[in-house]
Amino acid sequence: MFKKLTVTEFLNELSSNSPAPGGGSVAALSSSLSASLGSMVANLTIGKKSYNELQEEEKLKVQDALKK
């Protein structure tokens, strides 16, 4: 239900006197945002000069983190 709301709509509903969404929904959203930022960093890292200079084992760690 909440996944179809815009961010503004979600925030408005969250700040209302309705019991849901609540802490669980906010925790899920926060976790999703954190995971997305981690993916962004990995995607921005792969292919850079400093990334290409890493040992293969380290490159695999970055790639594996991105898959997860």
Contacts in CASP RR format, 6 or more apart in sequence:
PFRMAT RR
TARGET T0000
AUTHOR 0000-0000-0000
METHOD contacts of the structure
MODEL  1
MFKKLTVTEFLNELSSNSPAPGGGSVAALSSSLSASLGSMVANLTIGKKS
YNELQEEEKLKVQDALKK
2 10 0 8 1.000
2 13 0 8 1.000
2 21 0 8 1.000
2 25 0 8 1.000
5 13 0 8 1.000
10 21 0 8 1.000
10 29 0 8 1.000
13 21 0 8 1.000
14 21 0 8 1.000
14 22 0 8 1.000
14 25 0 8 1.000
14 26 0 8 1.000
38 65 0 8 1.000
39 66 0 8 1.000
42 62 0 8 1.000
42 63 0 8 1.000
42 65 0 8 1.000
42 66 0 8 1.000
43 66 0 8 1.000
45 51 0 8 1.000
45 62 0 8 1.000
46 62 0 8 1.000
46 63 0 8 1.000
46 66 0 8 1.000
51 59 0 8 1.000
51 62 0 8 1.000
54 62 0 8 1.000
END
